Amino acid sequence: MHKAITAQDFDLAGRIGIAAYRVANAHERRVLETYLGPNAARRAGLAPRP
């Protein structure tokens, strides 16, 4: 994710972050939400749609 951000490939960084979110623990998810935004769980397919 860091390499993708450094290369300014934000689409790839987002896809990597979403994939990582699916297997992350609670602390790692909070860190990823900093980068991915508050809808990270929904984008990862882990939260039900309202």
Order of alpha helices (4+ residues) and beta strands (2+ residues): alpha-alpha-alpha-alpha
